[in-house]
């Protein structure tokens, strides 16, 4: 017999329901154009019910950022214990390229960055999450180089910034030039990632 979901599980499911609805609204109307009433309508949930889970619209935006960061960290955790981190990273480059060139995924993060340029609280959140991601990526690159007996030198922080800039920049390129040659981009990305992770 299937167990009934607990109240905590139901609460988490409703939070996800709100976040999915909010993401849809933010992509269509922007952070400022999307009203709580519209989010409520798309989520099929009363505004009062939404406020049980999120204090305001800014809290929803914060939760969406946290969700994106958690997905990236989960991927890093997954490959951290691989015997050949560099090889595993290379095997996922195609998936990363596809995700970053997806206009929906990229548009949301561009909204976040734009909001951070105007909103100090959002800028602080973005800075903190970026700091965490940089540290985790730095650790992965160091581990990968150590696995191959490559000296970890002073270029490591620059390598971290290049990898992040490469992937985040793809989101903009996918919007500005949706017809870009993905195969050509993938080939060059693989060379860059190989160089960064394997030294």
PyMOL CGO cylinders between C-alpha atoms (Angstrom):
from pymol import cmd
from pymol.cgo import CYLINDER

trace = [
    CYLINDER, 0.00, 0.00, 0.00, 1.34, 3.39, -0.99, 0.3, 1, 1, 1, 1, 1, 1,
    CYLINDER, 1.34, 3.39, -0.99, 2.12, 5.66, 1.94, 0.3, 1, 1, 1, 1, 1, 1,
    CYLINDER, 2.12, 5.66, 1.94, 0.47, 9.04, 2.05, 0.3, 1, 1, 1, 1, 1, 1,
    CYLINDER, 0.47, 9.04, 2.05, 2.89, 11.96, 1.73, 0.3, 1, 1, 1, 1, 1, 1,
    CYLINDER, 2.89, 11.96, 1.73, 3.77, 13.62, 5.01, 0.3, 1, 1, 1, 1, 1, 1,
    CYLINDER, 3.77, 13.62, 5.01, 2.85, 17.24, 5.69, 0.3, 1, 1, 1, 1, 1, 1,
    CYLINDER, 2.85, 17.24, 5.69, 6.50, 18.17, 5.11, 0.3, 1, 1, 1, 1, 1, 1,
    CYLINDER, 6.50, 18.17, 5.11, 6.51, 16.40, 1.74, 0.3, 1, 1, 1, 1, 1, 1,
    CYLINDER, 6.51, 16.40, 1.74, 3.27, 18.13, 0.76, 0.3, 1, 1, 1, 1, 1, 1,
    CYLINDER, 3.27, 18.13, 0.76, 4.77, 21.46, 1.78, 0.3, 1, 1, 1, 1, 1, 1,
    CYLINDER, 4.77, 21.46, 1.78, 7.88, 20.87, -0.32, 0.3, 1, 1, 1, 1, 1, 1,
    CYLINDER, 7.88, 20.87, -0.32, 5.74, 19.87, -3.29, 0.3, 1, 1, 1, 1, 1, 1,
    CYLINDER, 5.74, 19.87, -3.29, 3.74, 23.08, -2.99, 0.3, 1, 1, 1, 1, 1, 1,
    CYLINDER, 3.74, 23.08, -2.99, 6.93, 25.15, -2.78, 0.3, 1, 1, 1, 1, 1, 1,
    CYLINDER, 6.93, 25.15, -2.78, 8.14, 23.54, -6.00, 0.3, 1, 1, 1, 1, 1, 1,
    CYLINDER, 8.14, 23.54, -6.00, 4.75, 24.26, -7.55, 0.3, 1, 1, 1, 1, 1, 1,
    CYLINDER, 4.75, 24.26, -7.55, 5.14, 27.95, -6.68, 0.3, 1, 1, 1, 1, 1, 1,
    CYLINDER, 5.14, 27.95, -6.68, 8.74, 28.08, -7.92, 0.3, 1, 1, 1, 1, 1, 1,
    CYLINDER, 8.74, 28.08, -7.92, 7.85, 26.49, -11.25, 0.3, 1, 1, 1, 1, 1, 1,
    CYLINDER, 7.85, 26.49, -11.25, 4.97, 28.93, -11.71, 0.3, 1, 1, 1, 1, 1, 1,
    CYLINDER, 4.97, 28.93, -11.71, 7.12, 31.90, -10.70, 0.3, 1, 1, 1, 1, 1, 1,
    CYLINDER, 7.12, 31.90, -10.70, 9.89, 30.88, -13.10, 0.3, 1, 1, 1, 1, 1, 1,
    CYLINDER, 9.89, 30.88, -13.10, 7.37, 30.75, -15.92, 0.3, 1, 1, 1, 1, 1, 1,
    CYLINDER, 7.37, 30.75, -15.92, 6.01, 34.19, -15.01, 0.3, 1, 1, 1, 1, 1, 1,
    CYLINDER, 6.01, 34.19, -15.01, 9.45, 35.77, -14.59, 0.3, 1, 1, 1, 1, 1, 1,
    CYLINDER, 9.45, 35.77, -14.59, 10.49, 34.51, -18.02, 0.3, 1, 1, 1, 1, 1, 1,
    CYLINDER, 10.49, 34.51, -18.02, 7.39, 35.97, -19.63, 0.3, 1, 1, 1, 1, 1, 1,
    CYLINDER, 7.39, 35.97, -19.63, 7.10, 39.26, -17.76, 0.3, 1, 1, 1, 1, 1, 1,
    CYLINDER, 7.10, 39.26, -17.76, 10.41, 39.85, -15.97, 0.3, 1, 1, 1, 1, 1, 1,
    CYLINDER, 10.41, 39.85, -15.97, 10.81, 40.09, -12.21, 0.3, 1, 1, 1, 1, 1, 1,
    CYLINDER, 10.81, 40.09, -12.21, 9.05, 43.42, -11.91, 0.3, 1, 1, 1, 1, 1, 1,
    CYLINDER, 9.05, 43.42, -11.91, 6.37, 42.71, -14.49, 0.3, 1, 1, 1, 1, 1, 1,
    CYLINDER, 6.37, 42.71, -14.49, 5.31, 39.42, -12.91, 0.3, 1, 1, 1, 1, 1, 1,
    CYLINDER, 5.31, 39.42, -12.91, 2.76, 40.04, -10.18, 0.3, 1, 1, 1, 1, 1, 1,
    CYLINDER, 2.76, 40.04, -10.18, 2.00, 37.79, -7.24, 0.3, 1, 1, 1, 1, 1, 1,
    CYLINDER, 2.00, 37.79, -7.24, -1.53, 37.57, -8.62, 0.3, 1, 1, 1, 1, 1, 1,
    CYLINDER, -1.53, 37.57, -8.62, -0.20, 36.13, -11.88, 0.3, 1, 1, 1, 1, 1, 1,
    CYLINDER, -0.20, 36.13, -11.88, 2.09, 33.71, -10.06, 0.3, 1, 1, 1, 1, 1, 1,
    CYLINDER, 2.09, 33.71, -10.06, -0.89, 32.66, -7.95, 0.3, 1, 1, 1, 1, 1, 1,
    CYLINDER, -0.89, 32.66, -7.95, -2.97, 32.05, -11.08, 0.3, 1, 1, 1, 1, 1, 1,
    CYLINDER, -2.97, 32.05, -11.08, -0.28, 29.97, -12.82, 0.3, 1, 1, 1, 1, 1, 1,
    CYLINDER, -0.28, 29.97, -12.82, 0.41, 27.98, -9.64, 0.3, 1, 1, 1, 1, 1, 1,
    CYLINDER, 0.41, 27.98, -9.64, -3.33, 27.36, -9.14, 0.3, 1, 1, 1, 1, 1, 1,
    CYLINDER, -3.33, 27.36, -9.14, -2.85, 28.47, -5.55, 0.3, 1, 1, 1, 1, 1, 1,
    CYLINDER, -2.85, 28.47, -5.55, -4.17, 31.44, -3.62, 0.3, 1, 1, 1, 1, 1, 1,
    CYLINDER, -4.17, 31.44, -3.62, -1.81, 34.32, -2.93, 0.3, 1, 1, 1, 1, 1, 1,
    CYLINDER, -1.81, 34.32, -2.93, -2.40, 33.81, 0.78, 0.3, 1, 1, 1, 1, 1, 1,
    CYLINDER, -2.40, 33.81, 0.78, -1.31, 30.20, 0.46, 0.3, 1, 1, 1, 1, 1, 1,
    CYLINDER, -1.31, 30.20, 0.46, 1.85, 31.26, -1.37, 0.3, 1, 1, 1, 1, 1, 1,
    CYLINDER, 1.85, 31.26, -1.37, 2.71, 33.67, 1.44, 0.3, 1, 1, 1, 1, 1, 1,
    CYLINDER, 2.71, 33.67, 1.44, 2.74, 30.71, 3.81, 0.3, 1, 1, 1, 1, 1, 1,
    CYLINDER, 2.74, 30.71, 3.81, 5.87, 29.52, 2.00, 0.3, 1, 1, 1, 1, 1, 1,
    CYLINDER, 5.87, 29.52, 2.00, 7.46, 32.73, 0.73, 0.3, 1, 1, 1, 1, 1, 1,
    CYLINDER, 7.46, 32.73, 0.73, 7.50, 36.10, 2.45, 0.3, 1, 1, 1, 1, 1, 1,
    CYLINDER, 7.50, 36.10, 2.45, 7.45, 38.06, -0.80, 0.3, 1, 1, 1, 1, 1, 1,
    CYLINDER, 7.45, 38.06, -0.80, 8.42, 37.98, -4.47, 0.3, 1, 1, 1, 1, 1, 1,
    CYLINDER, 8.42, 37.98, -4.47, 12.08, 38.60, -3.63, 0.3, 1, 1, 1, 1, 1, 1,
    CYLINDER, 12.08, 38.60, -3.63, 12.09, 35.47, -1.47, 0.3, 1, 1, 1, 1, 1, 1,
    CYLINDER, 12.09, 35.47, -1.47, 10.80, 33.49, -4.44, 0.3, 1, 1, 1, 1, 1, 1,
    CYLINDER, 10.80, 33.49, -4.44, 13.58, 34.87, -6.65, 0.3, 1, 1, 1, 1, 1, 1,
    CYLINDER, 13.58, 34.87, -6.65, 16.13, 33.95, -3.98, 0.3, 1, 1, 1, 1, 1, 1,
    CYLINDER, 16.13, 33.95, -3.98, 14.75, 30.42, -3.85, 0.3, 1, 1, 1, 1, 1, 1,
    CYLINDER, 14.75, 30.42, -3.85, 15.01, 30.09, -7.62, 0.3, 1, 1, 1, 1, 1, 1,
    CYLINDER, 15.01, 30.09, -7.62, 18.67, 31.15, -7.48, 0.3, 1, 1, 1, 1, 1, 1,
    CYLINDER, 18.67, 31.15, -7.48, 19.27, 28.66, -4.67, 0.3, 1, 1, 1, 1, 1, 1,
    CYLINDER, 19.27, 28.66, -4.67, 17.67, 25.92, -6.74, 0.3, 1, 1, 1, 1, 1, 1,
    CYLINDER, 17.67, 25.92, -6.74, 19.93, 26.60, -9.74, 0.3, 1, 1, 1, 1, 1, 1,
    CYLINDER, 19.93, 26.60, -9.74, 23.02, 26.66, -7.52, 0.3, 1, 1, 1, 1, 1, 1,
    CYLINDER, 23.02, 26.66, -7.52, 21.94, 23.44, -5.77, 0.3, 1, 1, 1, 1, 1, 1,
    CYLINDER, 21.94, 23.44, -5.77, 21.65, 21.69, -9.14, 0.3, 1, 1, 1, 1, 1, 1,
    CYLINDER, 21.65, 21.69, -9.14, 25.19, 22.72, -10.09, 0.3, 1, 1, 1, 1, 1, 1,
    CYLINDER, 25.19, 22.72, -10.09, 26.61, 21.73, -6.69, 0.3, 1, 1, 1, 1, 1, 1,
    CYLINDER, 26.61, 21.73, -6.69, 24.86, 18.36, -6.90, 0.3, 1, 1, 1, 1, 1, 1,
    CYLINDER, 24.86, 18.36, -6.90, 26.60, 17.71, -10.23, 0.3, 1, 1, 1, 1, 1, 1,
    CYLINDER, 26.60, 17.71, -10.23, 29.96, 18.67, -8.72, 0.3, 1, 1, 1, 1, 1, 1,
    CYLINDER, 29.96, 18.67, -8.72, 29.36, 16.41, -5.73, 0.3, 1, 1, 1, 1, 1, 1,
    CYLINDER, 29.36, 16.41, -5.73, 28.53, 13.57, -8.11, 0.3, 1, 1, 1, 1, 1, 1,
    CYLINDER, 28.53, 13.57, -8.11, 31.83, 13.72, -10.00, 0.3, 1, 1, 1, 1, 1, 1,
    CYLINDER, 31.83, 13.72, -10.00, 34.11, 14.71, -7.11, 0.3, 1, 1, 1, 1, 1, 1,
    CYLINDER, 34.11, 14.71, -7.11, 34.88, 11.08, -6.24, 0.3, 1, 1, 1, 1, 1, 1,
    CYLINDER, 34.88, 11.08, -6.24, 35.46, 9.91, -9.81, 0.3, 1, 1, 1, 1, 1, 1,
    CYLINDER, 35.46, 9.91, -9.81, 38.88, 8.44, -10.55, 0.3, 1, 1, 1, 1, 1, 1,
    CYLINDER, 38.88, 8.44, -10.55, 39.25, 10.64, -13.63, 0.3, 1, 1, 1, 1, 1, 1,
    CYLINDER, 39.25, 10.64, -13.63, 37.44, 13.92, -13.03, 0.3, 1, 1, 1, 1, 1, 1,
    CYLINDER, 37.44, 13.92, -13.03, 38.76, 15.50, -16.22, 0.3, 1, 1, 1, 1, 1, 1,
    CYLINDER, 38.76, 15.50, -16.22, 37.40, 12.70, -18.39, 0.3, 1, 1, 1, 1, 1, 1,
    CYLINDER, 37.40, 12.70, -18.39, 34.00, 12.82, -16.69, 0.3, 1, 1, 1, 1, 1, 1,
    CYLINDER, 34.00, 12.82, -16.69, 33.83, 16.60, -17.12, 0.3, 1, 1, 1, 1, 1, 1,
    CYLINDER, 33.83, 16.60, -17.12, 34.56, 16.23, -20.82, 0.3, 1, 1, 1, 1, 1, 1,
    CYLINDER, 34.56, 16.23, -20.82, 31.79, 13.66, -21.17, 0.3, 1, 1, 1, 1, 1, 1,
    CYLINDER, 31.79, 13.66, -21.17, 29.28, 16.21, -19.84, 0.3, 1, 1, 1, 1, 1, 1,
    CYLINDER, 29.28, 16.21, -19.84, 30.33, 19.20, -21.95, 0.3, 1, 1, 1, 1, 1, 1,
    CYLINDER, 30.33, 19.20, -21.95, 27.70, 18.50, -24.60, 0.3, 1, 1, 1, 1, 1, 1,
    CYLINDER, 27.70, 18.50, -24.60, 24.92, 18.47, -22.00, 0.3, 1, 1, 1, 1, 1, 1,
    CYLINDER, 24.92, 18.47, -22.00, 26.24, 21.69, -20.48, 0.3, 1, 1, 1, 1, 1, 1,
    CYLINDER, 26.24, 21.69, -20.48, 26.34, 23.36, -23.88, 0.3, 1, 1, 1, 1, 1, 1,
    CYLINDER, 26.34, 23.36, -23.88, 22.76, 22.33, -24.63, 0.3, 1, 1, 1, 1, 1, 1,
    CYLINDER, 22.76, 22.33, -24.63, 21.53, 23.60, -21.27, 0.3, 1, 1, 1, 1, 1, 1,
    CYLINDER, 21.53, 23.60, -21.27, 23.30, 26.94, -21.52, 0.3, 1, 1, 1, 1, 1, 1,
    CYLINDER, 23.30, 26.94, -21.52, 22.06, 27.53, -25.07, 0.3, 1, 1, 1, 1, 1, 1,
    CYLINDER, 22.06, 27.53, -25.07, 18.50, 26.85, -23.92, 0.3, 1, 1, 1, 1, 1, 1,
    CYLINDER, 18.50, 26.85, -23.92, 16.89, 30.29, -24.00, 0.3, 1, 1, 1, 1, 1, 1,
    CYLINDER, 16.89, 30.29, -24.00, 14.64, 29.53, -21.00, 0.3, 1, 1, 1, 1, 1, 1,
    CYLINDER, 14.64, 29.53, -21.00, 17.52, 28.59, -18.71, 0.3, 1, 1, 1, 1, 1, 1,
    CYLINDER, 17.52, 28.59, -18.71, 19.69, 31.50, -19.84, 0.3, 1, 1, 1, 1, 1, 1,
    CYLINDER, 19.69, 31.50, -19.84, 16.95, 34.12, -19.75, 0.3, 1, 1, 1, 1, 1, 1,
    CYLINDER, 16.95, 34.12, -19.75, 16.21, 33.46, -16.09, 0.3, 1, 1, 1, 1, 1, 1,
    CYLINDER, 16.21, 33.46, -16.09, 19.83, 33.91, -15.03, 0.3, 1, 1, 1, 1, 1, 1,
    CYLINDER, 19.83, 33.91, -15.03, 20.10, 37.07, -17.12, 0.3, 1, 1, 1, 1, 1, 1,
    CYLINDER, 20.10, 37.07, -17.12, 17.08, 38.39, -15.22, 0.3, 1, 1, 1, 1, 1, 1,
    CYLINDER, 17.08, 38.39, -15.22, 18.87, 37.55, -11.96, 0.3, 1, 1, 1, 1, 1, 1,
    CYLINDER, 18.87, 37.55, -11.96, 22.05, 39.36, -13.00, 0.3, 1, 1, 1, 1, 1, 1,
    CYLINDER, 22.05, 39.36, -13.00, 20.09, 42.38, -14.23, 0.3, 1, 1, 1, 1, 1, 1,
    CYLINDER, 20.09, 42.38, -14.23, 18.20, 42.53, -10.94, 0.3, 1, 1, 1, 1, 1, 1,
    CYLINDER, 18.20, 42.53, -10.94, 21.45, 42.21, -8.98, 0.3, 1, 1, 1, 1, 1, 1,
    CYLINDER, 21.45, 42.21, -8.98, 22.81, 45.28, -10.78, 0.3, 1, 1, 1, 1, 1, 1,
    CYLINDER, 22.81, 45.28, -10.78, 19.96, 47.32, -9.27, 0.3, 1, 1, 1, 1, 1, 1,
    CYLINDER, 19.96, 47.32, -9.27, 19.23, 45.52, -6.01, 0.3, 1, 1, 1, 1, 1, 1,
    CYLINDER, 19.23, 45.52, -6.01, 22.00, 45.36, -3.35, 0.3, 1, 1, 1, 1, 1, 1,
    CYLINDER, 22.00, 45.36, -3.35, 20.32, 42.46, -1.54, 0.3, 1, 1, 1, 1, 1, 1,
    CYLINDER, 20.32, 42.46, -1.54, 20.15, 40.44, -4.74, 0.3, 1, 1, 1, 1, 1, 1,
    CYLINDER, 20.15, 40.44, -4.74, 23.75, 41.38, -5.54, 0.3, 1, 1, 1, 1, 1, 1,
    CYLINDER, 23.75, 41.38, -5.54, 24.82, 40.08, -2.13, 0.3, 1, 1, 1, 1, 1, 1,
    CYLINDER, 24.82, 40.08, -2.13, 22.98, 36.80, -2.70, 0.3, 1, 1, 1, 1, 1, 1,
    CYLINDER, 22.98, 36.80, -2.70, 24.51, 36.40, -6.15, 0.3, 1, 1, 1, 1, 1, 1,
    CYLINDER, 24.51, 36.40, -6.15, 27.99, 37.19, -4.85, 0.3, 1, 1, 1, 1, 1, 1,
    CYLINDER, 27.99, 37.19, -4.85, 27.71, 34.61, -2.06, 0.3, 1, 1, 1, 1, 1, 1,
    CYLINDER, 27.71, 34.61, -2.06, 26.43, 31.89, -4.38, 0.3, 1, 1, 1, 1, 1, 1,
    CYLINDER, 26.43, 31.89, -4.38, 29.15, 32.70, -6.91, 0.3, 1, 1, 1, 1, 1, 1,
    CYLINDER, 29.15, 32.70, -6.91, 31.76, 32.45, -4.16, 0.3, 1, 1, 1, 1, 1, 1,
    CYLINDER, 31.76, 32.45, -4.16, 30.52, 28.97, -3.26, 0.3, 1, 1, 1, 1, 1, 1,
    CYLINDER, 30.52, 28.97, -3.26, 30.53, 27.81, -6.87, 0.3, 1, 1, 1, 1, 1, 1,
    CYLINDER, 30.53, 27.81, -6.87, 34.02, 29.22, -7.48, 0.3, 1, 1, 1, 1, 1, 1,
    CYLINDER, 34.02, 29.22, -7.48, 35.37, 27.39, -4.44, 0.3, 1, 1, 1, 1, 1, 1,
    CYLINDER, 35.37, 27.39, -4.44, 33.82, 24.08, -5.50, 0.3, 1, 1, 1, 1, 1, 1,
    CYLINDER, 33.82, 24.08, -5.50, 35.02, 24.41, -9.08, 0.3, 1, 1, 1, 1, 1, 1,
    CYLINDER, 35.02, 24.41, -9.08, 38.50, 25.33, -7.87, 0.3, 1, 1, 1, 1, 1, 1,
    CYLINDER, 38.50, 25.33, -7.87, 38.55, 22.19, -5.73, 0.3, 1, 1, 1, 1, 1, 1,
    CYLINDER, 38.55, 22.19, -5.73, 37.49, 20.02, -8.68, 0.3, 1, 1, 1, 1, 1, 1,
    CYLINDER, 37.49, 20.02, -8.68, 40.16, 21.45, -10.98, 0.3, 1, 1, 1, 1, 1, 1,
    CYLINDER, 40.16, 21.45, -10.98, 42.83, 20.92, -8.31, 0.3, 1, 1, 1, 1, 1, 1,
    CYLINDER, 42.83, 20.92, -8.31, 41.71, 17.33, -7.72, 0.3, 1, 1, 1, 1, 1, 1,
    CYLINDER, 41.71, 17.33, -7.72, 41.67, 16.63, -11.44, 0.3, 1, 1, 1, 1, 1, 1,
    CYLINDER, 41.67, 16.63, -11.44, 45.20, 17.96, -11.89, 0.3, 1, 1, 1, 1, 1, 1,
    CYLINDER, 45.20, 17.96, -11.89, 46.45, 16.05, -8.87, 0.3, 1, 1, 1, 1, 1, 1,
    CYLINDER, 46.45, 16.05, -8.87, 44.98, 12.84, -10.32, 0.3, 1, 1, 1, 1, 1, 1,
    CYLINDER, 44.98, 12.84, -10.32, 47.24, 13.32, -13.32, 0.3, 1, 1, 1, 1, 1, 1,
    CYLINDER, 47.24, 13.32, -13.32, 50.27, 14.32, -11.31, 0.3, 1, 1, 1, 1, 1, 1,
    CYLINDER, 50.27, 14.32, -11.31, 50.15, 17.86, -12.67, 0.3, 1, 1, 1, 1, 1, 1,
    CYLINDER, 50.15, 17.86, -12.67, 51.48, 20.65, -10.48, 0.3, 1, 1, 1, 1, 1, 1,
    CYLINDER, 51.48, 20.65, -10.48, 48.74, 22.96, -9.23, 0.3, 1, 1, 1, 1, 1, 1,
    CYLINDER, 48.74, 22.96, -9.23, 50.11, 26.39, -10.06, 0.3, 1, 1, 1, 1, 1, 1,
    CYLINDER, 50.11, 26.39, -10.06, 49.08, 30.01, -9.72, 0.3, 1, 1, 1, 1, 1, 1,
    CYLINDER, 49.08, 30.01, -9.72, 46.82, 29.96, -12.79, 0.3, 1, 1, 1, 1, 1, 1,
    CYLINDER, 46.82, 29.96, -12.79, 44.11, 28.02, -10.93, 0.3, 1, 1, 1, 1, 1, 1,
    CYLINDER, 44.11, 28.02, -10.93, 41.94, 31.04, -10.05, 0.3, 1, 1, 1, 1, 1, 1,
    CYLINDER, 41.94, 31.04, -10.05, 42.18, 32.33, -13.59, 0.3, 1, 1, 1, 1, 1, 1,
    CYLINDER, 42.18, 32.33, -13.59, 41.14, 28.90, -14.85, 0.3, 1, 1, 1, 1, 1, 1,
    CYLINDER, 41.14, 28.90, -14.85, 38.07, 28.98, -12.59, 0.3, 1, 1, 1, 1, 1, 1,
    CYLINDER, 38.07, 28.98, -12.59, 37.01, 32.36, -13.97, 0.3, 1, 1, 1, 1, 1, 1,
    CYLINDER, 37.01, 32.36, -13.97, 37.54, 31.23, -17.57, 0.3, 1, 1, 1, 1, 1, 1,
    CYLINDER, 37.54, 31.23, -17.57, 35.35, 28.15, -17.12, 0.3, 1, 1, 1, 1, 1, 1,
    CYLINDER, 35.35, 28.15, -17.12, 32.56, 30.15, -15.46, 0.3, 1, 1, 1, 1, 1, 1,
    CYLINDER, 32.56, 30.15, -15.46, 32.78, 32.93, -18.06, 0.3, 1, 1, 1, 1, 1, 1,
    CYLINDER, 32.78, 32.93, -18.06, 32.69, 30.35, -20.84, 0.3, 1, 1, 1, 1, 1, 1,
    CYLINDER, 32.69, 30.35, -20.84, 29.49, 28.70, -19.66, 0.3, 1, 1, 1, 1, 1, 1,
    CYLINDER, 29.49, 28.70, -19.66, 27.71, 31.85, -18.53, 0.3, 1, 1, 1, 1, 1, 1,
    CYLINDER, 27.71, 31.85, -18.53, 28.65, 33.63, -21.74, 0.3, 1, 1, 1, 1, 1, 1,
    CYLINDER, 28.65, 33.63, -21.74, 27.09, 30.84, -23.78, 0.3, 1, 1, 1, 1, 1, 1,
    CYLINDER, 27.09, 30.84, -23.78, 23.70, 31.88, -22.45, 0.3, 1, 1, 1, 1, 1, 1,
    CYLINDER, 23.70, 31.88, -22.45, 24.08, 35.31, -23.99, 0.3, 1, 1, 1, 1, 1, 1,
    CYLINDER, 24.08, 35.31, -23.99, 25.42, 33.88, -27.25, 0.3, 1, 1, 1, 1, 1, 1,
    CYLINDER, 25.42, 33.88, -27.25, 22.49, 31.50, -27.50, 0.3, 1, 1, 1, 1, 1, 1,
    CYLINDER, 22.49, 31.50, -27.50, 20.08, 34.42, -27.34, 0.3, 1, 1, 1, 1, 1, 1,
    CYLINDER, 20.08, 34.42, -27.34, 22.09, 36.79, -29.56, 0.3, 1, 1, 1, 1, 1, 1,
    CYLINDER, 22.09, 36.79, -29.56, 22.98, 34.13, -32.14, 0.3, 1, 1, 1, 1, 1, 1,
    CYLINDER, 22.98, 34.13, -32.14, 20.58, 31.17, -31.87, 0.3, 1, 1, 1, 1, 1, 1,
    CYLINDER, 20.58, 31.17, -31.87, 21.93, 29.73, -35.12, 0.3, 1, 1, 1, 1, 1, 1,
    CYLINDER, 21.93, 29.73, -35.12, 25.52, 29.42, -33.92, 0.3, 1, 1, 1, 1, 1, 1,
    CYLINDER, 25.52, 29.42, -33.92, 27.50, 26.34, -34.95, 0.3, 1, 1, 1, 1, 1, 1,
    CYLINDER, 27.50, 26.34, -34.95, 27.08, 24.15, -31.88, 0.3, 1, 1, 1, 1, 1, 1,
    CYLINDER, 27.08, 24.15, -31.88, 29.42, 21.44, -33.13, 0.3, 1, 1, 1, 1, 1, 1,
    CYLINDER, 29.42, 21.44, -33.13, 32.23, 23.94, -33.67, 0.3, 1, 1, 1, 1, 1, 1,
    CYLINDER, 32.23, 23.94, -33.67, 31.65, 25.51, -30.26, 0.3, 1, 1, 1, 1, 1, 1,
    CYLINDER, 31.65, 25.51, -30.26, 31.60, 22.08, -28.60, 0.3, 1, 1, 1, 1, 1, 1,
    CYLINDER, 31.60, 22.08, -28.60, 34.92, 21.09, -30.16, 0.3, 1, 1, 1, 1, 1, 1,
    CYLINDER, 34.92, 21.09, -30.16, 36.64, 24.21, -28.87, 0.3, 1, 1, 1, 1, 1, 1,
    CYLINDER, 36.64, 24.21, -28.87, 35.00, 23.92, -25.44, 0.3, 1, 1, 1, 1, 1, 1,
    CYLINDER, 35.00, 23.92, -25.44, 36.31, 20.37, -25.11, 0.3, 1, 1, 1, 1, 1, 1,
    CYLINDER, 36.31, 20.37, -25.11, 39.84, 21.56, -25.82, 0.3, 1, 1, 1, 1, 1, 1,
    CYLINDER, 39.84, 21.56, -25.82, 39.55, 24.35, -23.25, 0.3, 1, 1, 1, 1, 1, 1,
    CYLINDER, 39.55, 24.35, -23.25, 38.07, 22.12, -20.54, 0.3, 1, 1, 1, 1, 1, 1,
    CYLINDER, 38.07, 22.12, -20.54, 40.71, 19.45, -21.22, 0.3, 1, 1, 1, 1, 1, 1,
    CYLINDER, 40.71, 19.45, -21.22, 43.44, 22.05, -20.81, 0.3, 1, 1, 1, 1, 1, 1,
    CYLINDER, 43.44, 22.05, -20.81, 41.94, 23.51, -17.62, 0.3, 1, 1, 1, 1, 1, 1,
    CYLINDER, 41.94, 23.51, -17.62, 41.23, 20.22, -15.84, 0.3, 1, 1, 1, 1, 1, 1,
    CYLINDER, 41.23, 20.22, -15.84, 44.24, 18.26, -17.00, 0.3, 1, 1, 1, 1, 1, 1,
    CYLINDER, 44.24, 18.26, -17.00, 46.83, 21.03, -16.88, 0.3, 1, 1, 1, 1, 1, 1,
]
cmd.load_cgo(trace, "trace")
